[in-house]
Amino acid sequence: MSHIVTIQTEVRDVEALGLACRRLELGEPVQETVPLFSGEATGYAVRLPDWRYPVVFDVERGQVRYDNFEGRWGEPAHLNRLLQSYGVEKCRLEARRKGHSVLENQLSDGSIKLTIQIGEGHAND
Amino acid sequence: MQTIEIIISTDGQSRIETRGFTGSRCRDASQFLESALGKVSSEQLTAEYHQCVQHPPNQLRQEN
């Protein structure tokens, strides 16, 4: 062990977002302008289970917009699961692009652990 | 063996830990994931990092 980094996820990759939606059996994200309770939002919209309004990802800015009225119009856990799945799929995509192998394990607290094994030829990529 | 371990919590926050790298090479190794995932909110350099980071470059090569 030599280096530990904590990262707040920003959704900027449409391919990884699509894979995350597939993983959770949600519909494909669609680029559109949708109405929220206050105003409208443009970006990749995802319909979460039992959410009144879609969640909209502005992948250019890494921003997410939604209106769930502090949980009354949509369970925040669904959005968190989508962000978690996005992180998993984004890491898998990036590792694959580098030619590294990835192992995935579900942990008892609900976290997902990915172990990327660096091949000798890729150590300094 | 050189590995990068990522734990993605249920709220989407990621924790990346490098293993088996010497000195600052761990930073280079995980950089592609850090920039791909989002904003770094904290970083912790471990004892292993500090032990190796001050070695001259030729010594680093011999270690690997």
N, CA and C atoms of all chains as a GROMACS GRO file, in nm:
protein
  567
    1MET      N    1   0.085  -0.119   0.000
    1MET     CA    2   0.000   0.000   0.000
    1MET      C    3   0.088   0.124   0.000
    2SER      N    4   0.051   0.221  -0.080
    2SER     CA    5   0.136   0.339  -0.081
    2SER      C    6   0.060   0.468  -0.104
    3HIS      N    7  -0.064   0.460  -0.140
    3HIS     CA    8  -0.131   0.580  -0.186
    3HIS      C    9  -0.282   0.555  -0.185
    4ILE      N   10  -0.354   0.638  -0.113
    4ILE     CA   11  -0.500   0.619  -0.105
    4ILE      C   12  -0.568   0.749  -0.144
    5VAL      N   13  -0.662   0.741  -0.236
    5VAL     CA   14  -0.730   0.860  -0.285
    5VAL      C   15  -0.881   0.839  -0.273
    6THR      N   16  -0.951   0.940  -0.227
    6THR     CA   17  -1.097   0.934  -0.223
    6THR      C   18  -1.153   1.031  -0.328
    7ILE      N   19  -1.250   0.983  -0.404
    7ILE     CA   20  -1.300   1.061  -0.518
    7ILE      C   21  -1.452   1.072  -0.515
    8GLN      N   22  -1.501   1.193  -0.537
    8GLN     CA   23  -1.644   1.215  -0.552
    8GLN      C   24  -1.677   1.200  -0.700
    9THR      N   25  -1.765   1.105  -0.730
    9THR     CA   26  -1.792   1.070  -0.870
    9THR      C   27  -1.860   1.183  -0.946
   10GLU      N   28  -1.811   1.208  -1.067
   10GLU     CA   29  -1.877   1.298  -1.161
   10GLU      C   30  -1.912   1.218  -1.286
   11VAL      N   31  -2.036   1.227  -1.330
   11VAL     CA   32  -2.080   1.149  -1.446
   11VAL      C   33  -2.049   1.229  -1.573
   12ARG      N   34  -1.949   1.182  -1.647
   12ARG     CA   35  -1.905   1.251  -1.768
   12ARG      C   36  -1.896   1.159  -1.889
   13ASP      N   37  -1.926   1.031  -1.872
   13ASP     CA   38  -1.908   0.934  -1.979
   13ASP      C   39  -2.043   0.869  -2.011
   14VAL      N   40  -2.094   0.898  -2.129
   14VAL     CA   41  -2.227   0.847  -2.166
   14VAL      C   42  -2.227   0.695  -2.179
   15GLU      N   43  -2.117   0.639  -2.231
   15GLU     CA   44  -2.111   0.493  -2.247
   15GLU      C   45  -2.120   0.425  -2.109
   16ALA      N   46  -2.043   0.476  -2.013
   16ALA     CA   47  -2.045   0.416  -1.879
   16ALA      C   48  -2.182   0.436  -1.813
   17LEU      N   49  -2.245   0.551  -1.839
   17LEU     CA   50  -2.379   0.576  -1.785
   17LEU      C   51  -2.479   0.475  -1.842
   18GLY      N   52  -2.468   0.448  -1.972
   18GLY     CA   53  -2.556   0.350  -2.036
   18GLY      C   54  -2.535   0.210  -1.978
   19LEU      N   55  -2.409   0.173  -1.957
   19LEU     CA   56  -2.379   0.041  -1.899
   19LEU      C   57  -2.433   0.032  -1.756
   20ALA      N   58  -2.423   0.143  -1.682
   20ALA     CA   59  -2.474   0.144  -1.544
   20ALA      C   60  -2.626   0.126  -1.544
   21CYS      N   61  -2.694   0.192  -1.638
   21CYS     CA   62  -2.840   0.176  -1.648
   21CYS      C   63  -2.877   0.032  -1.682
   22ARG      N   64  -2.799  -0.028  -1.773
   22ARG     CA   65  -2.826  -0.167  -1.811
   22ARG      C   66  -2.806  -0.260  -1.691
   23ARG      N   67  -2.700  -0.234  -1.615
   23ARG     CA   68  -2.670  -0.315  -1.497
   23ARG      C   69  -2.786  -0.313  -1.398
   24LEU      N   70  -2.852  -0.197  -1.385
   24LEU     CA   71  -2.963  -0.183  -1.290
   24LEU      C   72  -3.099  -0.206  -1.356
   25GLU      N   73  -3.094  -0.249  -1.482
   25GLU     CA   74  -3.216  -0.276  -1.558
   25GLU      C   75  -3.306  -0.153  -1.566
   26LEU      N   76  -3.242  -0.037  -1.589
   26LEU     CA   77  -3.314   0.087  -1.613
   26LEU      C   78  -3.315   0.112  -1.764
   27GLY      N   79  -3.401   0.203  -1.808
   27GLY     CA   80  -3.400   0.238  -1.950
   27GLY      C   81  -3.272   0.312  -1.987
   28GLU      N   82  -3.240   0.310  -2.117
   28GLU     CA   83  -3.120   0.380  -2.166
   28GLU      C   84  -3.132   0.530  -2.139
   29PRO      N   85  -3.022   0.595  -2.103
   29PRO     CA   86  -3.026   0.742  -2.090
   29PRO      C   87  -3.053   0.807  -2.226
   30VAL      N   88  -3.140   0.908  -2.226
   30VAL     CA   89  -3.179   0.974  -2.349
   30VAL      C   90  -3.144   1.122  -2.341
   31GLN      N   91  -3.076   1.173  -2.445
   31GLN     CA   92  -3.043   1.316  -2.450
   31GLN      C   93  -3.170   1.394  -2.481
   32GLU      N   94  -3.214   1.476  -2.387
   32GLU     CA   95  -3.338   1.550  -2.407
   32GLU      C   96  -3.349   1.663  -2.305
   33THR      N   97  -3.449   1.746  -2.327
   33THR     CA   98  -3.483   1.849  -2.228
   33THR      C   99  -3.611   1.804  -2.159
   34VAL      N  100  -3.606   1.796  -2.026
   34VAL     CA  101  -3.723   1.745  -1.952
   34VAL      C  102  -3.767   1.848  -1.848
   35PRO      N  103  -3.898   1.848  -1.817
   35PRO     CA  104  -3.946   1.938  -1.711
   35PRO      C  105  -3.918   1.878  -1.574
   36LEU      N  106  -3.870   1.962  -1.483
   36LEU     CA  107  -3.864   1.926  -1.341
   36LEU      C  108  -3.971   2.009  -1.271
   37PHE      N  109  -3.986   1.995  -1.142
   37PHE     CA  110  -4.089   2.074  -1.073
   37PHE      C  111  -4.060   2.223  -1.090
   38SER      N  112  -3.932   2.258  -1.069
   38SER     CA  113  -3.896   2.398  -1.093
   38SER      C  114  -3.807   2.406  -1.216
   39GLY      N  115  -3.864   2.448  -1.325
   39GLY     CA  116  -3.788   2.467  -1.448
   39GLY      C  117  -3.769   2.339  -1.526
   40GLU      N  118  -3.669   2.341  -1.613
   40GLU     CA  119  -3.641   2.224  -1.695
   40GLU      C  120  -3.490   2.202  -1.698
   41ALA      N  121  -3.451   2.083  -1.743
   41ALA     CA  122  -3.308   2.049  -1.747
   41ALA      C  123  -3.279   1.977  -1.876
   42THR      N  124  -3.160   2.002  -1.931
   42THR     CA  125  -3.118   1.938  -2.056
   42THR      C  126  -2.995   1.851  -2.028
   43GLY      N  127  -2.999   1.731  -2.083
   43GLY     CA  128  -2.887   1.639  -2.066
   43GLY      C  129  -2.935   1.497  -2.089
   44TYR      N  130  -2.862   1.400  -2.036
   44TYR     CA  131  -2.901   1.260  -2.049
   44TYR      C  132  -2.996   1.225  -1.934
   45ALA      N  133  -3.121   1.201  -1.967
   45ALA     CA  134  -3.223   1.177  -1.865
   45ALA      C  135  -3.237   1.027  -1.838
   46VAL      N  136  -3.248   0.995  -1.708
   46VAL     CA  137  -3.268   0.857  -1.665
   46VAL      C  138  -3.390   0.854  -1.574
   47ARG      N  139  -3.479   0.758  -1.601
   47ARG     CA  140  -3.598   0.741  -1.516
   47ARG      C  141  -3.566   0.637  -1.408
   48LEU      N  142  -3.566   0.682  -1.282
   48LEU     CA  143  -3.542   0.590  -1.170
   48LEU      C  144  -3.675   0.536  -1.120
   49PRO      N  145  -3.674   0.416  -1.059
   49PRO     CA  146  -3.800   0.356  -1.013
   49PRO      C  147  -3.873   0.446  -0.914
   50ASP      N  148  -3.999   0.473  -0.942
   50ASP     CA  149  -4.088   0.550  -0.853
   50ASP      C  150  -4.045   0.695  -0.832
   51TRP      N  151  -3.959   0.746  -0.916
   51TRP     CA  152  -3.923   0.888  -0.908
   51TRP      C  153  -4.022   0.967  -0.993
   52ARG      N  154  -4.069   1.078  -0.940
   52ARG     CA  155  -4.167   1.159  -1.013
   52ARG      C  156  -4.104   1.225  -1.135
   53TYR      N  157  -3.981   1.273  -1.119
   53TYR     CA  158  -3.912   1.339  -1.230
   53TYR      C  159  -3.784   1.263  -1.264
   54PRO      N  160  -3.741   1.272  -1.389
   54PRO     CA  161  -3.616   1.203  -1.424
   54PRO      C  162  -3.495   1.272  -1.362
   55VAL      N  163  -3.385   1.200  -1.359
   55VAL     CA  164  -3.255   1.256  -1.319
   55VAL      C  165  -3.182   1.291  -1.448
   56VAL      N  166  -3.124   1.411  -1.452
   56VAL     CA  167  -3.064   1.458  -1.577
   56VAL      C  168  -2.914   1.481  -1.556
   57PHE      N  169  -2.833   1.415  -1.638
   57PHE     CA  170  -2.689   1.425  -1.628
   57PHE      C  171  -2.635   1.516  -1.738
   58ASP      N  172  -2.571   1.624  -1.697
   58ASP     CA  173  -2.501   1.711  -1.791
   58ASP      C  174  -2.357   1.660  -1.796
   59VAL      N  175  -2.327   1.577  -1.896
   59VAL     CA  176  -2.197   1.509  -1.898
   59VAL      C  177  -2.082   1.605  -1.932
   60GLU      N  178  -2.115   1.717  -1.997
   60GLU     CA  179  -2.010   1.814  -2.028
   60GLU      C  180  -1.957   1.878  -1.899
   61ARG      N  181  -2.048   1.908  -1.809
   61ARG     CA  182  -2.009   1.977  -1.685
   61ARG      C  183  -1.993   1.882  -1.567
   62GLY      N  184  -2.032   1.757  -1.585
   62GLY     CA  185  -2.025   1.663  -1.473
   62GLY      C  186  -2.126   1.694  -1.365
   63GLN      N  187  -2.240   1.753  -1.406
   63GLN     CA  188  -2.341   1.792  -1.308
   63GLN      C  189  -2.465   1.704  -1.322
   64VAL      N  190  -2.534   1.688  -1.211
   64VAL     CA  191  -2.658   1.611  -1.213
   64VAL      C  192  -2.770   1.699  -1.159
   65ARG      N  193  -2.886   1.698  -1.226
   65ARG     CA  194  -3.001   1.777  -1.180
   65ARG      C  195  -3.120   1.685  -1.160
   66TYR      N  196  -3.191   1.708  -1.051
   66TYR     CA  197  -3.311   1.630  -1.022
   66TYR      C  198  -3.395   1.707  -0.923
   67ASP      N  199  -3.519   1.663  -0.907
   67ASP     CA  200  -3.607   1.726  -0.810
   67ASP      C  201  -3.685   1.614  -0.740
   68ASN      N  202  -3.638   1.574  -0.624
   68ASN     CA  203  -3.707   1.464  -0.553
   68ASN      C  204  -3.765   1.511  -0.419
   69PHE      N  205  -3.770   1.641  -0.400
   69PHE     CA  206  -3.834   1.701  -0.281
   69PHE      C  207  -3.786   1.631  -0.154
   70GLU      N  208  -3.657   1.629  -0.138
   70GLU     CA  209  -3.589   1.570  -0.021
   70GLU      C  210  -3.635   1.426   0.005
   71GLY      N  211  -3.653   1.352  -0.102
   71GLY     CA  212  -3.686   1.210  -0.087
   71GLY      C  213  -3.834   1.180  -0.099
   72ARG      N  214  -3.920   1.282  -0.094
   72ARG     CA  215  -4.066   1.256  -0.099
   72ARG      C  216  -4.109   1.216  -0.240
   73TRP      N  217  -4.037   1.264  -0.341
   73TRP     CA  218  -4.074   1.233  -0.479
   73TRP      C  219  -3.976   1.134  -0.543
   74GLY      N  220  -3.895   1.072  -0.463
   74GLY     CA  221  -3.799   0.975  -0.518
   74GLY      C  222  -3.698   0.933  -0.412
   75GLU      N  223  -3.681   0.804  -0.400
   75GLU     CA  224  -3.592   0.749  -0.298
   75GLU      C  225  -3.446   0.774  -0.338
   76PRO      N  226  -3.370   0.851  -0.256
   76PRO     CA  227  -3.231   0.884  -0.292
   76PRO      C  228  -3.143   0.760  -0.314
   77ALA      N  229  -3.177   0.648  -0.250
   77ALA     CA  230  -3.095   0.527  -0.265
   77ALA      C  231  -3.087   0.483  -0.411
   78HIS      N  232  -3.193   0.508  -0.488
   78HIS     CA  233  -3.190   0.468  -0.630
   78HIS      C  234  -3.084   0.547  -0.707
   79LEU      N  235  -3.076   0.677  -0.677
   79LEU     CA  236  -2.975   0.759  -0.743
   79LEU      C  237  -2.834   0.718  -0.698
   80ASN      N  238  -2.820   0.690  -0.569
   80ASN     CA  239  -2.690   0.647  -0.519
   80ASN      C  240  -2.645   0.517  -0.585
   81ARG      N  241  -2.739   0.425  -0.603
   81ARG     CA  242  -2.705   0.298  -0.669
   81ARG      C  243  -2.662   0.321  -0.813
   82LEU      N  244  -2.726   0.417  -0.879
   82LEU     CA  245  -2.688   0.448  -1.016
   82LEU      C  246  -2.545   0.507  -1.020
   83LEU      N  247  -2.516   0.595  -0.924
   83LEU     CA  248  -2.382   0.653  -0.919
   83LEU      C  249  -2.277   0.546  -0.888
   84GLN      N  250  -2.313   0.453  -0.802
   84GLN     CA  251  -2.221   0.344  -0.771
   84GLN      C  252  -2.197   0.257  -0.896
   85SER      N  253  -2.304   0.223  -0.965
   85SER     CA  254  -2.290   0.141  -1.086
   85SER      C  255  -2.211   0.215  -1.193
   86TYR      N  256  -2.232   0.346  -1.203
   86TYR     CA  257  -2.155   0.426  -1.299
   86TYR      C  258  -2.006   0.415  -1.266
   87GLY      N  259  -1.972   0.431  -1.137
   87GLY     CA  260  -1.831   0.423  -1.097
   87GLY      C  261  -1.771   0.289  -1.133
   88VAL      N  262  -1.846   0.182  -1.112
   88VAL     CA  263  -1.796   0.048  -1.144
   88VAL      C  264  -1.772   0.036  -1.294
   89GLU      N  265  -1.872   0.076  -1.372
   89GLU     CA  266  -1.860   0.060  -1.518
   89GLU      C  267  -1.752   0.152  -1.575
   90LYS      N  268  -1.738   0.271  -1.519
   90LYS     CA  269  -1.635   0.363  -1.569
   90LYS      C  270  -1.496   0.306  -1.542
   91CYS      N  271  -1.475   0.251  -1.422
   91CYS     CA  272  -1.345   0.190  -1.390
   91CYS      C  273  -1.317   0.071  -1.481
   92ARG      N  274  -1.420  -0.012  -1.504
   92ARG     CA  275  -1.401  -0.129  -1.590
   92ARG      C  276  -1.364  -0.087  -1.732
   93LEU      N  277  -1.431   0.016  -1.782
   93LEU     CA  278  -1.402   0.065  -1.918
   93LEU      C  279  -1.258   0.116  -1.927
   94GLU      N  280  -1.218   0.198  -1.829
   94GLU     CA  281  -1.084   0.258  -1.832
   94GLU      C  282  -0.976   0.150  -1.818
   95ALA      N  283  -1.000   0.053  -1.731
   95ALA     CA  284  -0.902  -0.055  -1.712
   95ALA      C  285  -0.889  -0.138  -1.840
   96ARG      N  286  -1.004  -0.167  -1.903
   96ARG     CA  287  -1.003  -0.246  -2.027
   96ARG      C  288  -0.926  -0.173  -2.136
   97ARG      N  289  -0.945  -0.040  -2.144
   97ARG     CA  290  -0.874   0.040  -2.245
   97ARG      C  291  -0.724   0.031  -2.226
   98LYS      N  292  -0.680   0.013  -2.102
   98LYS     CA  293  -0.536   0.001  -2.073
   98LYS      C  294  -0.488  -0.143  -2.084
   99GLY      N  295  -0.578  -0.236  -2.106
   99GLY     CA  296  -0.540  -0.377  -2.118
   99GLY      C  297  -0.524  -0.448  -1.985
  100HIS      N  298  -0.578  -0.390  -1.878
  100HIS     CA  299  -0.565  -0.452  -1.746
  100HIS      C  300  -0.686  -0.541  -1.719
  101SER      N  301  -0.664  -0.645  -1.637
  101SER     CA  302  -0.776  -0.731  -1.599
  101SER      C  303  -0.842  -0.677  -1.471
  102VAL      N  304  -0.972  -0.704  -1.458
  102VAL     CA  305  -1.049  -0.650  -1.345
  102VAL      C  306  -1.127  -0.762  -1.278
  103LEU      N  307  -1.116  -0.768  -1.145
  103LEU     CA  308  -1.197  -0.860  -1.065
  103LEU      C  309  -1.299  -0.777  -0.987
  104GLU      N  310  -1.422  -0.826  -0.980
  104GLU     CA  311  -1.527  -0.750  -0.909
  104GLU      C  312  -1.583  -0.834  -0.795
  105ASN      N  313  -1.596  -0.771  -0.678
  105ASN     CA  314  -1.654  -0.840  -0.563
  105ASN      C  315  -1.754  -0.749  -0.495
  106GLN      N  316  -1.866  -0.809  -0.454
  106GLN     CA  317  -1.966  -0.735  -0.375
  106GLN      C  318  -1.929  -0.750  -0.228
  107LEU      N  319  -1.920  -0.640  -0.154
  107LEU     CA  320  -1.887  -0.647  -0.012
  107LEU      C  321  -2.015  -0.648   0.072
  108SER      N  322  -2.002  -0.691   0.197
  108SER     CA  323  -2.121  -0.711   0.282
  108SER      C  324  -2.194  -0.580   0.312
  109ASP      N  325  -2.123  -0.466   0.308
  109ASP     CA  326  -2.190  -0.339   0.337
  109ASP      C  327  -2.253  -0.276   0.212
  110GLY      N  328  -2.251  -0.350   0.101
  110GLY     CA  329  -2.312  -0.300  -0.022
  110GLY      C  330  -2.213  -0.234  -0.115
  111SER      N  331  -2.092  -0.208  -0.066
  111SER     CA  332  -1.989  -0.152  -0.154
  111SER      C  333  -1.946  -0.256  -0.257
  112ILE      N  334  -1.886  -0.208  -0.364
  112ILE     CA  335  -1.833  -0.298  -0.467
  112ILE      C  336  -1.683  -0.276  -0.476
  113LYS      N  337  -1.608  -0.385  -0.469
  113LYS     CA  338  -1.462  -0.376  -0.477
  113LYS      C  339  -1.415  -0.424  -0.613
  114LEU      N  340  -1.335  -0.341  -0.678
  114LEU     CA  341  -1.272  -0.379  -0.804
  114LEU      C  342  -1.122  -0.392  -0.779
  115THR      N  343  -1.064  -0.500  -0.827
  115THR     CA  344  -0.919  -0.516  -0.818
  115THR      C  345  -0.863  -0.520  -0.959
  116ILE      N  346  -0.782  -0.420  -0.991
  116ILE     CA  347  -0.722  -0.412  -1.123
  116ILE      C  348  -0.579  -0.462  -1.113
  117GLN      N  349  -0.551  -0.565  -1.190
  117GLN     CA  350  -0.416  -0.620  -1.188
  117GLN      C  351  -0.337  -0.558  -1.303
  118ILE      N  352  -0.225  -0.492  -1.266
  118ILE     CA  353  -0.145  -0.424  -1.366
  118ILE      C  354  -0.049  -0.524  -1.430
  119GLY      N  355  -0.060  -0.540  -1.561
  119GLY     CA  356   0.033  -0.628  -1.632
  119GLY      C  357   0.170  -0.562  -1.637
  120GLU      N  358   0.276  -0.644  -1.648
  120GLU     CA  359   0.412  -0.589  -1.646
  120GLU      C  360   0.434  -0.488  -1.755
  121GLY      N  361   0.376  -0.515  -1.870
  121GLY     CA  362   0.396  -0.424  -1.983
  121GLY      C  363   0.320  -0.294  -1.969
  122HIS      N  364   0.234  -0.288  -1.866
  122HIS     CA  365   0.151  -0.169  -1.852
  122HIS      C  366   0.183  -0.090  -1.725
  123ALA      N  367   0.290  -0.132  -1.654
  123ALA     CA  368   0.318  -0.072  -1.524
  123ALA      C  369   0.336   0.079  -1.530
  124ASN      N  370   0.387   0.128  -1.639
  124ASN     CA  371   0.412   0.272  -1.648
  124ASN      C  372   0.318   0.344  -1.742
  125ASP      N  373   0.206   0.278  -1.776
  125ASP     CA  374   0.109   0.342  -1.867
  125ASP      C  375   0.053   0.468  -1.806
  126MET      N  376   0.342  -0.816  -0.700
  126MET     CA  377   0.231  -0.790  -0.792
  126MET      C  378   0.180  -0.647  -0.772
  127GLN      N  379   0.153  -0.578  -0.881
  127GLN     CA  380   0.103  -0.440  -0.871
  127GLN      C  381  -0.048  -0.440  -0.898
  128THR      N  382  -0.122  -0.390  -0.802
  128THR     CA  383  -0.267  -0.385  -0.820
  128THR      C  384  -0.320  -0.248  -0.778
  129ILE      N  385  -0.435  -0.215  -0.832
  129ILE     CA  386  -0.509  -0.097  -0.788
  129ILE      C  387  -0.644  -0.148  -0.738
  130GLU      N  388  -0.675  -0.113  -0.615
  130GLU     CA  389  -0.801  -0.158  -0.555
  130GLU      C  390  -0.895  -0.038  -0.545
  131ILE      N  391  -1.014  -0.053  -0.594
  131ILE     CA  392  -1.112   0.055  -0.588
  131ILE      C  393  -1.233   0.004  -0.512
  132ILE      N  394  -1.273   0.076  -0.410
  132ILE     CA  395  -1.396   0.041  -0.339
  132ILE      C  396  -1.496   0.152  -0.365
  133ILE      N  397  -1.607   0.116  -0.428
  133ILE     CA  398  -1.710   0.212  -0.464
  133ILE      C  399  -1.826   0.193  -0.368
  134SER      N  400  -1.850   0.293  -0.286
  134SER     CA  401  -1.950   0.279  -0.180
  134SER      C  402  -2.091   0.294  -0.236
  135THR      N  403  -2.189   0.269  -0.150
  135THR     CA  404  -2.329   0.271  -0.195
  135THR      C  405  -2.377   0.411  -0.230
  136ASP      N  406  -2.299   0.515  -0.194
  136ASP     CA  407  -2.337   0.650  -0.235
  136ASP      C  408  -2.257   0.698  -0.356
  137GLY      N  409  -2.180   0.605  -0.415
  137GLY     CA  410  -2.108   0.638  -0.538
  137GLY      C  411  -1.969   0.694  -0.517
  138GLN      N  412  -1.930   0.715  -0.392
  138GLN     CA  413  -1.795   0.767  -0.367
  138GLN      C  414  -1.693   0.654  -0.383
  139SER      N  415  -1.579   0.686  -0.443
  139SER     CA  416  -1.478   0.583  -0.470
  139SER      C  417  -1.354   0.605  -0.384
  140ARG      N  418  -1.292   0.495  -0.346
  140ARG     CA  419  -1.167   0.500  -0.270
  140ARG      C  420  -1.068   0.414  -0.347
  141ILE      N  421  -0.961   0.476  -0.392
  141ILE     CA  422  -0.861   0.405  -0.472
  141ILE      C  423  -0.736   0.382  -0.388
  142GLU      N  424  -0.688   0.260  -0.389
  142GLU     CA  425  -0.567   0.228  -0.313
  142GLU      C  426  -0.472   0.151  -0.405
  143THR      N  427  -0.348   0.196  -0.410
  143THR     CA  428  -0.250   0.126  -0.494
  143THR      C  429  -0.167   0.034  -0.406
  144ARG      N  430  -0.128  -0.080  -0.461
  144ARG     CA  431  -0.047  -0.176  -0.386
  144ARG      C  432   0.068  -0.226  -0.473
  145GLY      N  433   0.184  -0.235  -0.410
  145GLY     CA  434   0.299  -0.295  -0.478
  145GLY      C  435   0.380  -0.198  -0.561
  146PHE      N  436   0.348  -0.070  -0.556
  146PHE     CA  437   0.425   0.029  -0.632
  146PHE      C  438   0.529   0.092  -0.540
  147THR      N  439   0.637   0.141  -0.599
  147THR     CA  440   0.737   0.210  -0.518
  147THR      C  441   0.726   0.360  -0.542
  148GLY      N  442   0.733   0.434  -0.433
  148GLY     CA  443   0.736   0.580  -0.441
  148GLY      C  444   0.623   0.639  -0.521
  149SER      N  445   0.655   0.742  -0.598
  149SER     CA  446   0.551   0.818  -0.666
  149SER      C  447   0.492   0.743  -0.786
  150ARG      N  448   0.544   0.625  -0.816
  150ARG     CA  449   0.487   0.549  -0.929
  150ARG      C  450   0.341   0.512  -0.905
  151CYS      N  451   0.304   0.500  -0.778
  151CYS     CA  452   0.165   0.467  -0.748
  151CYS      C  453   0.072   0.577  -0.797
  152ARG      N  454   0.119   0.702  -0.786
  152ARG     CA  455   0.036   0.814  -0.833
  152ARG      C  456   0.016   0.807  -0.984
  153ASP      N  457   0.123   0.778  -1.054
  153ASP     CA  458   0.114   0.768  -1.200
  153ASP      C  459   0.019   0.654  -1.238
  154ALA      N  460   0.029   0.544  -1.164
  154ALA     CA  461  -0.049   0.424  -1.199
  154ALA      C  462  -0.198   0.446  -1.185
  155SER      N  463  -0.239   0.521  -1.085
  155SER     CA  464  -0.382   0.536  -1.061
  155SER      C  465  -0.439   0.665  -1.120
  156GLN      N  466  -0.353   0.746  -1.179
  156GLN     CA  467  -0.397   0.876  -1.232
  156GLN      C  468  -0.511   0.863  -1.332
  157PHE      N  469  -0.503   0.760  -1.418
  157PHE     CA  470  -0.606   0.746  -1.523
  157PHE      C  471  -0.744   0.722  -1.463
  158LEU      N  472  -0.749   0.656  -1.347
  158LEU     CA  473  -0.878   0.631  -1.283
  158LEU      C  474  -0.926   0.755  -1.208
  159GLU      N  475  -0.833   0.823  -1.144
  159GLU     CA  476  -0.871   0.941  -1.067
  159GLU      C  477  -0.934   1.047  -1.157
  160SER      N  478  -0.868   1.073  -1.270
  160SER     CA  479  -0.921   1.176  -1.358
  160SER      C  480  -1.049   1.130  -1.427
  161ALA      N  481  -1.066   0.998  -1.445
  161ALA     CA  482  -1.186   0.947  -1.512
  161ALA      C  483  -1.308   0.951  -1.420
  162LEU      N  484  -1.286   0.934  -1.291
  162LEU     CA  485  -1.400   0.918  -1.200
  162LEU      C  486  -1.459   1.051  -1.153
  163GLY      N  487  -1.375   1.152  -1.131
  163GLY     CA  488  -1.431   1.278  -1.082
  163GLY      C  489  -1.330   1.360  -1.007
  164LYS      N  490  -1.376   1.422  -0.899
  164LYS     CA  491  -1.291   1.513  -0.822
  164LYS      C  492  -1.231   1.441  -0.701
  165VAL      N  493  -1.101   1.456  -0.684
  165VAL     CA  494  -1.035   1.399  -0.567
  165VAL      C  495  -1.072   1.482  -0.445
  166SER      N  496  -1.129   1.416  -0.343
  166SER     CA  497  -1.166   1.490  -0.222
  166SER      C  498  -1.064   1.472  -0.111
  167SER      N  499  -0.984   1.368  -0.116
  167SER     CA  500  -0.875   1.355  -0.020
  167SER      C  501  -0.769   1.260  -0.073
  168GLU      N  502  -0.648   1.279  -0.023
  168GLU     CA  503  -0.538   1.192  -0.064
  168GLU      C  504  -0.452   1.163   0.057
  169GLN      N  505  -0.409   1.039   0.068
  169GLN     CA  506  -0.328   0.999   0.183
  169GLN      C  507  -0.206   0.922   0.130
  170LEU      N  508  -0.088   0.972   0.161
  170LEU     CA  509   0.034   0.901   0.121
  170LEU      C  510   0.076   0.812   0.238
  171THR      N  511   0.104   0.687   0.210
  171THR     CA  512   0.135   0.594   0.318
  171THR      C  513   0.285   0.584   0.340
  172ALA      N  514   0.322   0.509   0.441
  172ALA     CA  515   0.464   0.495   0.477
  172ALA      C  516   0.546   0.443   0.359
  173GLU      N  517   0.491   0.350   0.286
  173GLU     CA  518   0.563   0.292   0.172
  173GLU      C  519   0.600   0.399   0.069
  174TYR      N  520   0.508   0.492   0.049
  174TYR     CA  521   0.533   0.600  -0.046
  174TYR      C  522   0.654   0.681   0.001
  175HIS      N  523   0.656   0.721   0.128
  175HIS     CA  524   0.763   0.807   0.178
  175HIS      C  525   0.897   0.735   0.184
  176GLN      N  526   0.895   0.605   0.208
  176GLN     CA  527   1.020   0.528   0.212
  176GLN      C  528   1.090   0.530   0.078
  177CYS      N  529   1.013   0.523  -0.027
  177CYS     CA  530   1.073   0.504  -0.158
  177CYS      C  531   1.088   0.632  -0.239
  178VAL      N  532   1.011   0.734  -0.208
  178VAL     CA  533   1.006   0.848  -0.296
  178VAL      C  534   1.136   0.927  -0.300
  179GLN      N  535   1.221   0.915  -0.197
  179GLN     CA  536   1.343   0.993  -0.195
  179GLN      C  537   1.461   0.922  -0.261
  180HIS      N  538   1.444   0.800  -0.304
  180HIS     CA  539   1.553   0.729  -0.370
  180HIS      C  540   1.582   0.792  -0.505
  181PRO      N  541   1.712   0.793  -0.546
  181PRO     CA  542   1.743   0.841  -0.680
  181PRO      C  543   1.681   0.750  -0.785
  182PRO      N  544   1.658   0.802  -0.906
  182PRO     CA  545   1.588   0.726  -1.009
  182PRO      C  546   1.653   0.592  -1.042
  183ASN      N  547   1.789   0.584  -1.046
  183ASN     CA  548   1.854   0.458  -1.084
  183ASN      C  549   1.827   0.350  -0.979
  184GLN      N  550   1.816   0.393  -0.850
  184GLN     CA  551   1.788   0.296  -0.746
  184GLN      C  552   1.645   0.243  -0.758
  185LEU      N  553   1.555   0.330  -0.798
  185LEU     CA  554   1.417   0.288  -0.817
  185LEU      C  555   1.408   0.180  -0.922
  186ARG      N  556   1.486   0.197  -1.028
  186ARG     CA  557   1.482   0.097  -1.136
  186ARG      C  558   1.533  -0.038  -1.086
  187GLN      N  559   1.639  -0.035  -1.002
  187GLN     CA  560   1.695  -0.161  -0.953
  187GLN      C  561   1.594  -0.236  -0.866
  188GLU      N  562   1.512  -0.160  -0.793
  188GLU     CA  563   1.416  -0.224  -0.704
  188GLU      C  564   1.312  -0.304  -0.780
  189ASN      N  565   1.285  -0.261  -0.901
  189ASN     CA  566   1.180  -0.330  -0.978
  189ASN      C  567   1.241  -0.431  -1.072
   0.00000   0.00000   0.00000
